[in-house]
Amino acid sequence: MADQKSYAEQTNIKNEIRLRELRAELPPYCGIFFRGIEQTTASRTRIAYAIDLKVFFEYLIARNPTLKGKTIREIPLSLLSELQSYDIDEYLDYLKVYEKDHSVITNHERGIKRKICSLRSFYNFLYRNHSIENNPAIQVNVPKLHEKAIIRLDPNETAILLDCVEREYSGTDRQNAFHERNKLRDLAMMTLMLGTGIRISECIGLDISDLDFDNDRMKVVRKGGYEAFVYFGEEVREALLDYLEIRKNQTTKEGHENALFLSGQMRRITVRAAENLVKKYAQSCIPLKRITPHKLRSTYGTTLYQETGDIYLVADVLGHKDVNTTRRHYAAIEDERRRSARDKVHLRKD
C-alpha cells in the first residue's frame, strides 16, 4: 500500500517541489531570502513570492541595458542596491500592462499590490541582513485597494441553493445519472461549507478519520499548516452521515482510501472540481450572484456574526489569526449595529 500521507502533507510536498523549480530560475542569492522566511510562511506563500520576484527580474532584464544578454540568474546582487525608488515606481507602472511571450498581461490593483509587497519583503529582508546597502522599495507607497462589496447569500438563497442540489436534475439522461450519483456528495460538501465556513482547501482535505460524530466536530488543517477542531450542527451532521452511507461502499484508487470527498475517478476531489461544482449549482439556481466557495464562507461568517455579535468568535471559528482581518470583512455589519445603538438609550422618558 502507498505511504498514507495526509492531504496537507501531499500538498506541501508538491508545493516544495514547485518552489524548488522556481528558485532554480532566480539568482542564487534569493535562496537566502527563502530560507529566512521558511519558518514563518506557508509553502504556497513562498511560491507566490518566487513568481512575483521572477516578474521583477524579467523586468530588469528587459529594461536595464547593463543586463543585456544576461539571464535572470546572472543579475548581480549589487544592482539591487543601485536601484532608486523611482525605478520601483516605474516597475509599478509596467505591471499595469506588459507583453510576455506574445501575450498582453494586465494586473489590477490587487495584483499590483501583491507584487510590490513581495518585492518590499524581499528588499527588507536583504537590507536587514546587510546583504544590500540601499533599500529603494521602502520609499514606495503600497497602492490602496478600493473596497469591493462582499457578495453573500441571503437566508432564502441558502435554502434555494441546497434545494437545487437535492432536487431532480432536468438535463440529458447522462447528466441526470451523473447528478443522481453525486447528489449526496454535493449536498454534504455544500452543507458543510455553508454550515461551518471552512475554506474549500480545508473541505477537500478532510479525511474520513477527521470526523468525530461523538462530539460533532472535525479536524481541519488551517491556512498556515496548523490543525484545529471545527464544530458542526445537526444539518451538517445529517448531510455527512447520509453521504457516508454511500461513501463506505465506494472502492477508491490506491492512496485515496481515507479521503472524504471523492471525484468520479475515485480519487480525492480537487479544489478546481469543487469550485466548478459550486459554480454549477449557483449559476443554475442563483444566476444574479457570482457565488464561489469563498462566498459560502462569507455567508456563514455573516450569519454567525448577526446571530452572536461576537467578532472574536467569528474570527476564531473562521481561522483568522488577526481579528482585524475579520473586522474588515464584516465592517458594514458592525457599522449597522453601531447605528442601531442610537435608539437604544433614552435620556428623558416620555
FENURKA-V120264 format. One record per helix or strand of 3 or more residues. SS is the DSSP state (helix for helix, strand for strand). FROM is the first residue (numbers start at 1). TO is the last residue. If there is no record, write none. Layout:
ss=SS from=FROM to=TO
ss=SS from=FROM to=TO
//
This chain:
ss=helix from=7 to=23
ss=helix from=30 to=36
ss=helix from=43 to=63
ss=helix from=65 to=67
ss=helix from=72 to=74
ss=helix from=77 to=82
ss=helix from=85 to=96
ss=strand from=97 to=100
ss=strand from=103 to=106
ss=helix from=109 to=128
ss=helix from=136 to=139
ss=helix from=155 to=166
ss=helix from=173 to=196
ss=helix from=200 to=204
ss=helix from=208 to=210
ss=strand from=217 to=221
ss=strand from=227 to=231
ss=helix from=234 to=247
ss=helix from=271 to=285
ss=helix from=293 to=308
ss=helix from=311 to=318
ss=helix from=323 to=329
ss=helix from=331 to=343
//
